[in-house]
């Protein structure tokens, strides 16, 4: 039972780390977007527009990756919970 609990706990820790990384990417994307908004108002002309467009693509990529990490972390948590409950039920049956 201790081994099951430790694997469950480690999986939850890993999932929280993924969620934290995803949240960090989302915050970075928001910060970068703020910078790009300021830059767009200051840097006029074709070169400025091109830079801002590339920057916005990067922001979208960061957001997608951040959201994916958060989604994956949730799936990992749910899977760990299901496995833990199943293993606990099996242990209970075996101990009868």
SVG drawing of the C-alpha trace seen along z (x, -y; Angstrom):
<svg xmlns="http://www.w3.org/2000/svg" viewBox="-13 -56 25 69">
<polyline fill="none" stroke="black" stroke-width="0.4" points="0.0,0.0 2.9,-2.4 4.3,-1.9 0.9,-2.6 0.5,-5.8 4.0,-7.0 3.5,-6.5 0.2,-8.3 1.8,-11.2 4.7,-11.4 2.3,-11.5 0.3,-14.3 3.6,-16.2 4.5,-15.8 1.1,-16.9 1.3,-20.0 4.7,-20.8 3.2,-20.5 0.4,-22.8 2.8,-25.3 4.9,-25.3 1.7,-25.8 0.6,-28.7 4.1,-30.2 3.9,-30.0 0.5,-31.7 1.8,-34.5 4.9,-34.9 2.6,-35.1 0.5,-37.8 3.6,-39.8 5.0,-39.4 1.6,-40.5 1.6,-43.6 5.1,-44.5 4.0,-44.0 1.0,-46.2 3.3,-49.0 5.8,-48.3 3.1,-48.5 2.1,-51.9 5.7,-53.2 7.3,-51.4 5.6,-52.5 6.3,-51.4 6.6,-48.1 9.5,-46.7 7.6,-47.4 4.4,-45.8 6.4,-42.7 8.1,-42.4 4.8,-42.7 3.1,-40.1 6.0,-37.6 5.7,-38.4 2.0,-37.8 2.6,-34.4 5.0,-33.6 2.5,-34.7 -0.2,-32.4 2.3,-29.5 3.2,-30.1 -0.5,-30.2 -1.2,-27.0 1.7,-25.2 0.7,-26.6 -2.9,-25.4 -1.8,-22.0 0.5,-21.5 -2.4,-22.5 -4.8,-20.1 -2.2,-17.3 -1.7,-17.9 -5.4,-17.6 -5.6,-14.3 -2.6,-13.0 -4.3,-13.9 -7.5,-12.2 -5.7,-9.1 -3.7,-8.9 -6.8,-9.2 -8.6,-6.5 -5.6,-4.2 -5.3,-4.9 -9.0,-4.1 -8.8,-0.9 -5.6,0.3 -7.2,-0.5 -10.3,1.5 -8.2,4.4 -6.2,4.4 -9.4,4.4 -10.7,7.4 -7.4,9.2 -7.3,8.6 -10.7,10.3"/>
</svg>
